[in-house]
Amino acid sequence: MLATNCDGFYTGYWNDGFQMYSDPTIAQDDGDILSFYIKTFAGIDFISPLYMKLKECDFTNGSCRLSPLGSGWGNLKGVQFPQ
């Protein structure tokens, strides 16, 4: 799964606490759990809605390189919070 355009989210993984990726606008994993933190100003206040694009890898269409540029990424789904 590939997450891009992560507007309002920090992307990373969980390892004894949240570990942010060096580029928090892109997250990619091979079936393990991706972690997301919502960026907030104070408490529960945030600019709404938050948004990210999720894509699924389909090797029959091409490669899924470690970037959004691979031709195998498909099944685009937009995720908004709150819905």
N, C-alpha and C positions, 0 to 999 in steps of 0.2 A: 504494500500500500504506500502511496505517495501523497503527502499533504503539502499543498502549496498555497500561496496567497493567504497566509495565516494572519489575517488582520485582527489584532486584539488578543492573540494567543502567544505564549512562549512554548516552543516545541522542544522536547527532549526525551529523556528516559528516566526510569526510577531505579536508583541504586543507593540504598540507605539515604534516601532523600532525592529531591528532584535535581537532575543534572541537565542543564540546558545545552542544546547543540550550539556550535560556534555560529551557525547561521539559523536563527530561530524561525525564519520564514519558510524553511523547507524541512520536512521530516520524512524519512523513508525507513521501512522495516520489512522483514521477510516473514511476518506472521506473528512475531512477538508483539507485546503491547507497547504502543507509543503513548507518551504522557504529554499532557498539555496543561499549562497554567494560564489562567486568565489574567491579563494585565489590568491592574486596578490603580486608581489614584488614592483612594482611602476607603477602607471597609469594603462595602459591596458596590460602591459607585464605579461604573464604567460606561464607556460610550457604547451604545447599543444601536444596531445589532452587531455582534461579532461574527466573523465569517471565515471560512476556509474551504478550499477545493480539495476533494479526495479523489484519487484515481487508483484503479486496480490494475496490476500487471497481467497481461495476457501474452505469453511467450509465442503464441501462434501468429501474432501480429508483428513481432519484432523484439528487439532487445529492450531491457528495462535497466538502463544505466543508472548510476548514482546521481541522477539529475532529472529534471523534468523533460529533458530533450530526447529520451529514448522513444522509439516508435511503438513499443509494446504497451505504453500506458493508455488505458481506456476506461470505459464505464465511469465517466466523470459524474461526481455527485457533489453538490454544494451543501455545506452544513452551516446553519445559522444558529446563534445562541443569543437570547432565548428564541425558541421556535415560535 
